[in-house]
Amino acid sequence: MQITRFYDRLPTRECLQGDTLPIFQIFIDNINSLNECTMQLILEDQKVLGVAKVIKNCTFSAENSCFETQLTSAETSNLNGIYNMHFRLKDSSGLSYRKIAGILIVKRAVQGA
């Protein structure tokens, strides 16, 4: 039996609250046909499915021919737990496509004495 995978998977990422993560770069085939398209990074708390915790717009980098975004220290400082993470591409007609998905685990930093 062949298993079909609908979305590309990101490796599970783990960080501490307050960490700034490396820049995510999402490459799309046929980038020239993406006029007026946007991409967003969406984090959804696994405890409260259906409620997005972070929705962040990605920017298009002409230099790298990809969409880019980064979760900053200010954004991760309010997170704690396990999140479904996915990148959503919206085309010019408003249709939405989940392009890549994965898991982000954010742990509370232990305070020193």
C-alpha positions as CSV (number, residue, x, y, z in Angstrom):
1,M,0.0,0.0,0.0
2,Q,1.3,3.4,-1.0
3,I,0.9,6.3,1.4
4,T,0.3,9.7,-0.1
5,R,1.8,12.7,1.7
6,F,-0.2,15.8,0.9
7,Y,2.0,18.4,2.6
8,D,5.7,18.7,3.0
9,R,6.8,18.3,6.6
10,L,9.1,20.4,8.6
11,P,11.3,18.6,11.1
12,T,10.0,19.1,14.7
13,R,11.6,22.2,16.2
14,E,12.2,22.9,19.9
15,C,13.1,26.1,21.6
16,L,12.9,28.0,24.9
17,Q,10.6,30.9,25.6
18,G,12.3,34.1,24.5
19,D,14.4,32.4,21.8
20,T,14.7,34.0,18.4
21,L,14.4,31.2,15.8
22,P,16.4,31.0,12.5
23,I,14.7,32.5,9.4
24,F,12.3,30.2,7.8
25,Q,12.6,30.2,4.0
26,I,9.8,28.7,1.9
27,F,10.5,28.1,-1.7
28,I,7.6,27.7,-4.1
29,D,7.8,26.1,-7.6
30,N,6.9,28.5,-10.4
31,I,7.4,31.6,-8.3
32,N,6.8,33.8,-11.3
33,S,3.1,32.8,-11.3
34,L,2.6,34.0,-7.7
35,N,1.6,37.6,-8.5
36,E,-0.4,39.0,-5.6
37,C,0.1,35.9,-3.4
38,T,0.8,36.1,0.3
39,M,2.1,33.6,2.8
40,Q,1.5,33.4,6.5
41,L,3.1,31.4,9.4
42,I,0.3,30.0,11.6
43,L,0.9,28.4,15.0
44,E,-2.0,26.5,16.6
45,D,-1.9,25.4,20.2
46,Q,-2.4,21.6,20.3
47,K,-4.4,21.9,23.5
48,V,-6.9,24.3,21.9
49,L,-7.2,23.2,18.3
50,G,-8.8,25.6,15.9
51,V,-7.5,28.7,17.7
52,A,-4.4,30.3,16.2
53,K,-1.9,31.6,18.6
54,V,0.4,33.4,16.2
55,I,-0.4,34.4,12.6
56,K,2.6,36.2,11.0
57,N,2.9,37.5,7.5
58,C,5.9,36.3,5.5
59,T,7.7,38.6,3.2
60,F,8.8,37.8,-0.4
61,S,12.6,37.9,-0.8
62,A,13.4,38.7,-4.5
63,E,17.0,38.1,-3.7
64,N,16.4,34.5,-2.5
65,S,13.3,33.9,-4.6
66,C,11.3,32.7,-1.5
67,F,9.0,33.7,1.2
68,E,10.8,34.4,4.5
69,T,9.8,35.0,8.2
70,Q,11.3,34.7,11.6
71,L,9.8,34.2,15.1
72,T,11.5,36.7,17.3
73,S,12.2,36.6,21.0
74,A,9.2,38.8,21.7
75,E,6.9,36.4,19.9
76,T,8.2,33.2,21.5
77,S,8.3,34.7,25.0
78,N,4.4,34.3,25.1
79,L,4.4,30.7,23.9
80,N,4.6,27.5,26.0
81,G,3.7,24.0,24.9
82,I,3.3,22.1,21.6
83,Y,2.1,23.9,18.5
84,N,1.1,22.8,15.0
85,M,3.0,25.1,12.7
86,H,2.1,25.6,9.1
87,F,2.7,28.0,6.2
88,R,-0.4,29.1,4.3
89,L,-0.2,30.4,0.8
90,K,-3.1,32.6,-0.3
91,D,-3.5,33.3,-4.0
92,S,-4.9,36.4,-5.7
93,S,-8.4,35.0,-5.8
94,G,-8.4,34.3,-2.0
95,L,-7.9,30.5,-2.2
96,S,-5.8,29.2,0.6
97,Y,-3.2,26.3,0.5
98,R,-1.3,24.8,3.3
99,K,2.2,24.4,1.8
100,I,4.3,23.0,4.6
101,A,3.6,21.9,8.2
102,G,5.4,20.7,11.3
103,I,5.5,20.9,15.1
104,L,7.1,23.6,17.3
105,I,7.8,22.7,21.0
106,V,8.3,25.7,23.2
107,K,9.6,25.1,26.7
108,R,9.6,27.4,29.7
109,A,13.1,28.6,30.5
110,V,14.2,27.6,34.0
111,Q,14.9,30.6,36.2
112,G,18.2,30.5,38.1
113,A,18.3,31.1,41.8
